[in-house]
Amino acid sequence: MAEKKKAWLYLKARTDEDLKAQKSLLLEYADKAGYEVTEVAADYSPSQSSLKYVRLGAAKHDFEVLLISSWNRLGRDLSETLDTMTELKNQNIAVQSVKEKNLSLDRVLSIARFAAAMQIPNETLPEELDETPFEDQEESEGFDMTQSF
């Protein structure tokens, strides 16, 4: 018989009831997937102290799989979430979201990187990219705004 993969659960919620519901959901998922749950780390929003503990456990390779209820539990903002996901991936920790089962860590990382790139403030863009298209063209180049295409 194959050895079960060691899994940690990371819970994050505002209330005890929400934490209990997440724990129940993740334990059921782990059981069906055949994981051995060896640790449960929980935070009340917006605390991140248990997430630091999870990151430390990942660095020590205390587990192979991290189960979460949703991808947005891994950070307070997009940047922090992206950092956490990248760190876990680099340590060969599989991360599985029970609510977003069809989104792999690689896919979520790609989406998060794209979203982060879209948050670049205009001041950091080269001048030629910061101009409004068609600005003043109506007067200077005879552009007819009423023309139909």
WOTADA-V857536 format. One record per residue. N is the residue number from 1. RES is the residue in three letters. SS is DSSP state (2 for helix, 1 for strand, 0 for the rest). PSI is psi in whole degrees, -180 to 180 (NA if undefined). D_FIRST is the distance of its C-alpha to the first C-alpha in Angstrom with 1 decimal. Layout:
n=<N:N>
res=<RES:RES>
ss=<SS:SS>
psi=<PSI:PSI>
d_first=<D_FIRST:D_FIRST>
This chain:
n=<1:2:3:4:5:6:7:8:9:10:11:12:13:14:15:16:17:18:19:20:21:22:23:24:25:26:27:28:29:30:31:32:33:34:35:36:37:38:39:40:41:42:43:44:45:46:47:48:49:50:51:52:53:54:55:56:57:58:59:60:61:62:63:64:65:66:67:68:69:70:71:72:73:74:75:76:77:78:79:80:81:82:83:84:85:86:87:88:89:90:91:92:93:94:95:96:97:98:99:100:101:102:103:104:105:106:107:108:109:110:111:112:113:114:115:116:117:118:119:120:121:122:123:124:125:126:127:128:129:130:131:132:133:134:135:136:137:138:139:140:141:142:143:144:145:146:147:148:149>
res=<MET:ALA:GLU:LYS:LYS:LYS:ALA:TRP:LEU:TYR:LEU:LYS:ALA:ARG:THR:ASP:GLU:ASP:LEU:LYS:ALA:GLN:LYS:SER:LEU:LEU:LEU:GLU:TYR:ALA:ASP:LYS:ALA:GLY:TYR:GLU:VAL:THR:GLU:VAL:ALA:ALA:ASP:TYR:SER:PRO:SER:GLN:SER:SER:LEU:LYS:TYR:VAL:ARG:LEU:GLY:ALA:ALA:LYS:HIS:ASP:PHE:GLU:VAL:LEU:LEU:ILE:SER:SER:TRP:ASN:ARG:LEU:GLY:ARG:ASP:LEU:SER:GLU:THR:LEU:ASP:THR:MET:THR:GLU:LEU:LYS:ASN:GLN:ASN:ILE:ALA:VAL:GLN:SER:VAL:LYS:GLU:LYS:ASN:LEU:SER:LEU:ASP:ARG:VAL:LEU:SER:ILE:ALA:ARG:PHE:ALA:ALA:ALA:MET:GLN:ILE:PRO:ASN:GLU:THR:LEU:PRO:GLU:GLU:LEU:ASP:GLU:THR:PRO:PHE:GLU:ASP:GLN:GLU:GLU:SER:GLU:GLY:PHE:ASP:MET:THR:GLN:SER:PHE>
ss=<0:0:0:0:0:1:1:1:1:1:1:1:1:0:0:2:2:2:2:2:2:2:2:2:2:2:2:2:2:2:2:2:2:0:0:1:1:1:1:1:1:1:1:1:0:0:0:0:2:2:2:2:2:2:2:2:2:2:2:0:0:0:0:0:1:1:1:1:0:0:2:2:2:2:0:0:0:2:2:2:2:2:2:2:2:2:2:2:2:2:0:0:0:1:1:1:1:0:0:0:0:0:0:0:2:2:2:2:2:2:2:2:2:2:2:2:2:0:0:0:0:2:2:2:0:0:2:2:2:0:0:0:0:0:0:0:2:2:2:2:0:0:0:0:0:0:0:0:0>
psi=<134:146:138:144:140:131:145:150:138:118:142:122:174:-24:161:-40:-42:-39:-43:-42:-43:-45:-45:-46:-46:-38:-41:-44:-46:-41:-47:-33:-10:26:150:110:118:-10:145:121:134:141:144:132:140:15:148:13:-40:-29:-36:-39:-42:-45:-38:-44:-37:-41:-31:0:41:-14:165:-25:133:123:132:159:-33:150:-31:0:-12:7:164:-25:177:-42:-47:-40:-44:-43:-45:-46:-44:-44:-46:-42:-43:-22:12:35:124:132:128:127:124:-36:-27:61:-31:-4:112:164:-42:-42:-42:-40:-43:-46:-44:-40:-41:-46:-40:-40:-32:-11:10:125:149:-29:-24:-6:148:150:-41:-21:-11:3:148:129:142:15:126:13:-31:-44:-45:-29:10:30:125:107:-16:-7:134:150:NA>
d_first=<0.0:3.8:6.5:9.0:12.3:15.2:18.0:21.6:23.9:27.5:30.1:33.7:36.4:39.9:39.4:37.2:36.7:35.5:33.1:31.7:31.4:29.6:27.1:26.4:26.0:23.6:21.5:21.2:20.3:17.6:16.0:16.3:14.9:11.8:13.4:13.9:17.7:19.1:22.7:25.3:28.5:31.5:35.0:38.1:39.8:41.3:39.8:37.3:36.6:32.9:32.5:33.8:31.1:28.4:30.0:30.0:26.3:25.6:27.9:26.0:22.6:21.5:19.4:18.2:19.3:22.5:23.1:26.7:28.7:31.0:31.8:35.2:33.6:33.1:36.8:40.3:41.6:40.6:41.1:38.9:36.2:36.3:36.2:33.1:31.3:32.3:31.4:27.8:27.5:28.9:26.3:23.4:22.6:21.6:24.0:23.6:26.4:25.7:29.2:29.5:26.2:27.9:29.2:27.0:27.9:29.7:31.8:32.7:33.7:35.9:37.5:38.1:39.7:42.0:43.0:43.7:45.8:47.8:48.7:50.8:54.3:57.2:58.9:56.2:56.9:59.5:62.8:62.7:59.5:60.9:63.8:64.0:64.1:67.6:69.1:72.9:72.7:74.7:77.8:77.4:76.2:77.7:74.3:75.0:72.6:74.0:73.3:70.8:68.2>
